[in-house]
């Protein structure tokens, strides 16, 4: 029928759905970066399966339960979405557009859990959990809030899902991580938490920027309309409040960690950005920019102290901070609607009615998720097992669960350069093979020149390398091997914090210089190296001296003293 659907409304809903789908990439990068490299492939697979399993499961079961009826507690059973949903569809938006929009929201709730349960959960067990939350747990509470259920009838307001999506995922993460137990080495024998840094803050930051960008679709798209002045004004306001809360929360967390840990904590500040986004999601359509800024400030405090409380007091191991970001800030953001809504909020003279309604909604949804997830995870634990073995956890889930030696194998530098014929090409600046000294390549005889050979290994600050190199050149030591390494001495490095937990051993960037000498006296090399490296402070480095049995020059086959001389 011509004119039945609105092009602008439908396109806006589909664009927003695409943005919310791309949040899967953001979550994958955050979780991968905040965990160890040996589990990177496993994290990627879990995020991929959340959406891939969740899509057909939500189509078969979830959407009908969420929107297929007007019951107070549950919708209906409508496999493959064949029913009449005209009464709940947004104006001018066809059913299939609304279905994909709701599908990506469901996947977002499911994927929150993978970060909190990272590095020790069986892949098969995680897939079972993902199907359960997509089929039943999320749709039931979603019906209460968005499908015309009892909370919607009470006036509960959760515009884009602080509770419906994020708190559901955060509470499920809390239950799962608690039942699963902490990673090996996370707590000492006295229960004190130990820092286990993620392997790539770069990936974590990329994930946060992706999520921030996609959140404009997550919140803005929840207008499900782009027609008329009211919708257009709402879209602009939602973009501003969403961005404001995220930015202010980020600055707040930076300041808090700077004061508490003496330096601004990078990973916690990244969590602060997500905390502000989660907290503003429920009320982004009702609060002013000022209200959004205040919500951002409060969310910053909630996430920092919430993550510390979960880690240090509850002793629940959450590698990425998902419980604090999504669970605590989701609940806080929903309650904040009752305080900062410009028409009905307590701070705007609206009384406590909306705040009480918000509180009832938060408590009831949290209770629903706790009960269903406790049953789900205990059944999984009993029937198929929830946690990998100690050996699998230590070796990493990539190799044991997926047969993946390394998620980064193709990025490792290769020393060989291959030509089109399959032969190894000569490095630039080397002598052509036709001009090389012809020597026998059979056999090896220990040098008999009796000249003493000594290896000197120097561990030093990177900043002192140029001084060391000049000092070695001055005494005619021209051959050295230099490697960038991480390390510390008996003092275990300077005291630093990772997500509020002091590092047991802080490995600092160093250089390792290896020199083998024969003609230059060892004492001269050592003395000149000490002069070049000395500052008088802890961490100046160490010099190790070893005897060398022999040296063989590959090109000529010369051994001993002669092998160390470059003259032909």
Protein Blocks (a to p, Z undefined) as FASTA:
>chain_A
ZZkacfklmmmmmmmmmmmmmmmmmmmmmmmmmmcfklmmmmmmmmmmmmmmmmmmmmmm
mmmmmmnccbfkbccddehilacfklmgcehiafklmmmmmmmmmmmmmmmmmmmmgoia
cfklmmmmmmmmmmmmmmmmmmmmmnopaklmnopacfkopmmmmmmmmmmmmmmmmmno
paehkacfkopacddddfblklmmmmmmmmmmmmmmmmmmmnopaedjklmmmmmmmmmm
mmmmmmmmmmmmmmmmmmmnopacfklmmmmmmmmmmmmmmmmmmpcfklmmmmmmmmmm
mmmmmmmmmmmmnopacfkommmmmmmmmmmmmmmmmmmomklgmklonojmlmmmmmmm
mmmmmmmmmmmmmmmmmmmmmmnopadcfklmmnopklmmnopabfklmmpccfbdcdfk
opacddehiacfklpccddfedjdddfklpacddddddddfklmmmmmmmmmmnopabdc
ddddddddfknpaaddeehiacfbacddddddddddfklcfklmmmmmmmmmpnoiahib
pcdddddfbdcdfknopahjllmpcbZZ
